[in-house]
Amino acid sequence: MLMRGNPGKDSLAGVRILDFSWAMAGPISTELLSFLGAEVIKVETGKRPDVTRFAAHPVTKRQFEFDPQPYFIGKNLNKLGTRLDLSHPKAIELIKRLVPMCDVVVESFRPGVMDRLGLGYEVIRTIRPDIIMLSTSTAGSKGPQSRYAGYAPLFNAYAGLGELTGYVDGPPTEMRVTIDGASGLFNAYAILAALVHRQKTGEGQYIDEASEEAVACLISDSLVDYTMNGTVQSRNGNLDEIMAPHNCYPCKGTDRWISIAVATEAEWQGLCAALGNPDWSREESFADPYSRWKNQDRLDQMVADWTRNHTDYEAMEILQRAGVAAVPSFDAEELYSDPHLAEREFTNIVDHPTIGAWVAIAPPWKLSATPAKITAQAPALGEHNEYVFGKLLNVSPGEIEQLKRDGVFQ
């Protein structure tokens, strides 16, 4: 295997990924691996570019420019960008020439698309027998729902997570990018496991990931409860099956809230002390954890009467000093400016040629010997065609010009 990146300093130095994924779940997978040092070659076409290049919220007034869209530039860091019309036979030939140089192929088209392009796993493995290929879709490539198109809210609904999320008297909660993130993380770990397996055995493999199943892993306790006890769980707001108080409480100001969770008797005593040991805290109805849980509606009212007289940050400081788990419900701006997250290097500043410096969420891992890192901005459409096709494939300048005239690089 040719070594790229920083051998010995990057966890995945020497790993090259051919990335046909688009939208969110697939690109999150490959971006996570790029943070670890993998070289990711993103394949797009100008006829139908990654939807996040233009479908999200632009940060400039140029509504129809592809590159400065936050969703795209935030989920495709570190990648190389190519522009290739996969409907052209010569484009497929180029891809087949790239495959032997790659360790992993990732795609997130509807099941069957890669086969129709002539780039399905059975074809790819004849070119490189130890290739690892991951297909990510709503329900996998087989079964009665395999032909269904889907995106994050549907993964969420099919998996059952939405049914469990929300208020008792409200509808199931629709979740979007968070769900793509769950699927993307699942895929990244699956690829890592496949790379370890290949390192040990020399064997490649095909990973057929169903995003609805990846998300269902997040509610395994509810699935086991139904399997063993026949219990169908549903939405319960912020309440817990054991802890009380355990809720989100209103604070001074407009739409300001704080989450409080009391898990032990010591934490309960800390909460009472922080609240000034009010008379109600000594009532029989709050004398032990089970009593507090049974009477949590009234208990929540008592706690809320106290939190309303404090700002969320004041309440947090008072409660945390007393040993109580408490944190404000931050909005996006507060998350980016939070001193604790800043100390943890939650964000990085990335320079983009169109929008300039912007704040990106940093890699999620803190590794001492092989730090995960952002090394490059998201690519412009076709930005690295010359490197990929000219340098890696050794296509001559004359051939490249002819391919352009033939419409291969559309």
N, C-alpha and C positions, 0 to 999 in steps of 0.2 A: 504494500500500500504506500503510495506517495504521501509524504508528510507535508502538510501545509499549516498555516497558522504559526503558533509558537510551540513546537514540540517540547513537552515537559512543563509547559506553562498553561496550556489549554487542555481541558479534559478531553475534548473531542478533536484535537489536532489530528489531521489526516483523514477525517471523515468528510465526504462530499455528499450533499443531498440535492437531488433534482426535484424541484418543488412545483407541482402543477396545481397546488391548492389555491383557493381564492376565498373571499369574504373574511370570516373571522376564525372559526375553529381550526382549520388547517394551517393558516398562516401563524396563528399563535403557537402551534406545535413546532413548526420549523424555526420560528424566532427564538423560542426557548433553547433549542439545540444550538442555534447560532451563538447565543450568549456563552455557550460552553466551548466555542471554538470551531464548530462545524462550518464548512463552507457551503452556503445555501445558494443554489442557482434557481431563481424564480422565473418561470416560463409564463409569458403573457402574450396577448395579441392586442393590437390597437383596435381591431374590429369589435372585441368584447373584452376590455381590460377588467382587472379586478374591480368589482363593484364598489369597494370602499375607496377607490380613487376619486369617485365623484358622487357617491350616494350619501355620504355623511355630511357633517356640518363644516363648511369651509372656514378657514381662519383668515382668508383674504376675501376681497370683493369679487375675485375672478371665479365666478360660480362654476365655470365649465373647464377649468384647468384640472388636470388629473392629479398632479403631485402634492399640493399642500393640504390634503384632507387629513384631519387628525387621526381618524381610524386607520387609514393606510399607513401613514408615517409612524404611527405608534405600534403597529403590529408587523412591520416588515423591516425592522432595523437589522443592520449587519448583512443584508442579503445583496446578491448580485442580481441585476435585472436584465432580462432578455426580452426581445420582441420577436415573436415567431408565429406565423399563421399555421396552426396545426391542421387546417383543412387542405393544405398543400402537401402533396406527396414528398417533395424535397425537404420539407420541414421535418417530416417523420423520419426521413433518412438521417438528418442531422441529429435528431434525438437518439436514434439507435446507435449512432457513433459516439454519443456522449455517455450512454449507459455503462460501457465497460470502465469508465473513469469515475463512476459514482458508486457509493455504498448503499444509498437509500433513495427510493423514489416515493414521493408523497403526492396523493391526489385527492380532491374532494368534489369531483364531478358526480352527477347522478350515476348510480350503478349502470354499467354497460357502456358508458361513453368511451372509456379507455380501450375497451375491447374493439369497439367500432373504429377507433383511430388506428388500430393495429399496435397498441402499446399496452395491452393487458399483461397481467403477470406471467401467463404461460409463454408469451412472446419475449418479455423482458428477461425471464430466467434462462432462456436459450442463449441470450447474448452474454449475460453474466450469471452463472448458476448460483452464486452465493449472494445475490442481490436481496435486499430487504425492501419490501414494498408495503406501504400502508395506504389503504383506502378508507376515508372517513365519510360517512353519510348518515342520514337520519336513522335508518333501521337495518343497515348492513346490506350486503349484496344478494342475499337469498331470503326467501320467505314471503308471505302475502303482502307485507308493507314495503318491500325492497324498492318498489318503483315510485314510492311517494317522495316528492321533493320536500325539503324541510329547512328550517332555520331555527335559531336558538329557542324562541318561544314554543315551538312545537316539540323540540327535544324535551323542554321543561314540562310540557303538558303530558306527553306520552310517558315520560318517566315517573310522573306522579308527584314530583317536587312541588309543582304549582298548587296542587290540591292541599298540600300540607302547609303552605305558606300564605299567611294573611290573617285577617281577623275572623272571629267566629261568625259574625253576621255579615261578612263581606265575601266577595268572589275570590276564586283562586288568583294568585299573583302571577302576572306575566313577567318573566325575566328574560333578558336578552344577552348582552355581552358577557355577563357573569356566567351564563350557561355555556357559551362558546369557550370561555376560559377553562371551565371544568373539563369539557371535551378535549380541548387543546392540551391541557396538562396530562390527561389520561394518555393521549396519543404520544406525547413526548416520552413518557416513562415506558410505554410499550416499545417504542423504537430503541430506547436505551437497553431494555431487557433483551431485545433481539440482537443488538450489537454485542452484548456480553455473551449471549448464546453462540453467536457466530465466532467470537473470539475463542471460545472453548471447543467448539465442534467443527467449525468451518462451514456450517450450514446457514443458508439464508432462509427467509420465510416470508409468507404473505400474511399481513395483519388486516383483517376485515373488521373495522371498528364501527359499531352502531352507537351514535352519539346518545340516543335515548337510553341505551344500556349503561353507558359511562355515567350519565347523570343519575340513573337509578341507584348506582353504587352509593350515592350520597344519602339515600334513605334506607339503607340496609336494615336498620333496626325496625323500621315500620314494616318492611317486607317480611322479616322474620316473625314479627308480632302477628301478622295476618296468617302466615303459614302455620305457626304453632297454636295460635289462640283464636283465629278467625276474626280478629279485631281489625276493623277498617278505621285507621286514624284519619283525622282531618285537621282543619285549621284551628289553632288555639292561640292566636295572637302572639304575644311575647312570653306567655306563661310557660312554666316548666312542670314536668311530671312530679318533681320532688321538691325543688327549691321554692321558697317564698320568704320574703318578696323577691320577685324576678320579673321585672317589667321595665318599661320606658316611661319616665315621669316628666310632666311639664315643669319648665323652669321660667324664671323671670325673663320677659322679653317676648318678641314675636316668634312663634313657632320654634322655640328652643326647648330641647329635651335632654334628659340624661338617662342612661341605662344603669340599673342597679341590680346586682345579683348577690344573694346571701346564701352561702352553701353550708356553713357550719355554725355551731352555737357560739363560737368565739366571734365570728363575723356578725352574728345577730347582736351580741352584746356591744360590739363596736358601733353598729348602726344606732342602737338605742342611745349610746353615749354621745354620738355625733349629733343626734337629734335633741339632746338635752334631757334624756331619760324621761320622756313624757309619761303621764299617768297611764295612758292607754297601753303602753308597752309592757306594763306589769299585769295586765288583765289575763285571766285564765285562758281566754280564747287565743292568746298568743304565747302560751307558756312553753310550748315545745314545737319542733318542726312540723309535725303532722297537724297540730292545731292551727298553726300559722297558715299551712297550705289550705286547710279546709275553710279558713276565714280570710282568704287572700283578697277578696273584693273589698272588704272593709279595711284591711291592712294597706292595700294600695291607696285608698283614699287618705289614710293617715299620713303615709309617706309623701303623697303628692301635696298635701297641705303644707309640708315643710319645704319641698323642692321649689314650690311656686314663689317662695320668698327669697330665693337665691338664683343667681345666674348659673348657667350650666357649669362654668369653670369654677365658680365658688363652691358649688356643691361637690364637684369632683375632688377638689383639694381637701375639703373638710372630710369627706367620706374616705378617701384614700389614706389620709393620715390616721384614720381610725381602723384601717385594715379591711375596708369594705371595697369590693370590686365595683367601680363606678367610672363611667366615661361618657362624655357628651356624645350626642348624635351629630357627628361632623358633617358639614356639607363638603363639596369637592374642594372649594377654595381653602377651607380649614385643614383638610387632609394634607394638601400640598404645602401648607405653611406650619404644620404642627411641629414643635421643637423635638419631640421624641422621634417622629419619623425622619426628621432632618438628621438627627444624631445617628440613626440607623441607615442613612444614605438611601432613603426611599426613592429619591429622584436623581436623575442626571440631567445636565444641560447638554443638548445636542444642537449642532449648527446645521441648518437646512439652507440650501442656496436660494430658495424662493422666499421663505418666511423668516429666515435668520435664526437666532437662538430660541429654542423652545424647551419646555420642561417635559422630560420623558420619565415614565416609571422605570426604575432600575431593575436589573435582573433580580429574581426573588431569592437567590441563594447567596450565602456568604461562605465562600470556600477559601481556605488559607493558602494552600499550595497551588491551586489552579483557579484563580478568581474568575467568576463569570463577569462579563463586561460588555458594554456597548462600544463597538469599534467604528461604526459607520452609520450614516443616516440611511433611511429607506431609499431604494433606487428609483431614479426616473425610469419611465417606460423605455426599455431597450438600451439603457445606459451602458451596459457591459457586454453588448453584442460583440464588440471587437475582441475583448478579452476571451469570451467563451468560445466563439467560433473561429476567431483568428489565431489566438494563442493556444488554447487547449486543443482544438481540433485541427489546427494548422491549415485552415482554409486560406488560400492565397487571396490577396487583395482583389485580383481580377475575378476570382470565383465569387467573392463576397459581392462585388458590384453586379455580377450577373444574377446572383440570388436576389438582390434588391430589385433588379429590373423584372425578374420573374414573379415578384410579389410575395416571396417567401418571408420577408421581414416586415410584414404588415402589422 
